[in-house]
Amino acid sequence: MNVKELRKKSLWVRRQVLEMIVAAKKGHIGGAFSCIDILVVLYYAGILRINAKNPNWLERDRLIISKGHAGVALYAILADLGFFPVSELKNFCRNNSLLGGHPDRRIPGIEADSGSLGHGLGIGAGLALSARLNRAKFMNVVLLGDGECDEGSVWEAAMFAGHHKLNNLVAIVDRNLQCVTDFTEDCLSLEPFADKWKAFNWEVRLADGHSYEELLASLKDFRTRNDSRPLMIIARTIKGKGVSFMEGNLAWHHSVPEGDNLECARRELGKDAKSEE
């Protein structure tokens, strides 16, 4: 997809996520909205090698969504790509639904159970080392939240990956500067964030996580980098991106819009969609 098509797709995903969370009366809308553009670039711009007709294809790239509370965004994308019927999105978080609040491996296209934060990078590093030992060519991508980077397990995995020079491992941090109830730099500061990853022997790139051009540029040599280190992309984002009253507002980590807020969200996303036609 070109940039215009990627933008349209992101709007479609945001509308799906909004309606899924409203119907379920629960869900992490802020953190889902902040990473949608990243996921859309990965899945629709020819970055990841995947096969919806054969989800267990051995040569597929692996994506671990470490910030599992944002899995609702990935569900919409996987359904759109044909991993399971789009109609299943209506059952999000209902009893006996395929799609729970956090991803698990029952769902086609999901590589690891997630939700408990701080585990995804370790899983990705293990997959990357396993691929090297087996001389497999697939890439391993981990999407982390910045709040979970306060956990020690993330830095253990970072040290492991840097030591083993896992250049088939790419981590992307959704750097929206917020965690559950606070701003990351007030809760437990991560800065100087880029320098920390460099010190752990990672190549570090910075990107605007809502700019398709910058995301594409940061991933242009995704598979062919001439660097022995793992790659970290710090994507600067806005929590709640796409709906004005949610953007940067701590209240929308897990709140569900209703009444005037819901109508405003629908109107803003619908208006944006029409402007792209």
CORPEGI-V726608 format. One line per field, one symbol per residue. burial: I if it has 24 or more other ideal C-beta (glycine too) atoms within 12 Angstrom, else O. A space follows every 50 residues. Layout:
burial = ???
//
This chain:
burial = OOOOOIIIIIIIIIIIIIIIIIIIOOIIIIIIIIIIIIIIIIIIIOIIII OOOOOOOOOIIIIIIIIIIIIIIIIIIIIIIOIIOOOIIOOIIOOOOIII IIIIOOIIIIIIOIIOIIIIIIIIIIIIIOIIOOOOOIIIIIIIIIIIII IOOIIOIIOIIIOIOIIIIIIIIIIIIIIIOOOIOOOOOIOOIIOIIOOI IIIIIIIIIIIIOIIIOIIOOIOOIOOOIIIIIIIIIIIIIIIOOIIOII OIIIIIIOOOIIOOIOOIIOOOOOOOO
//
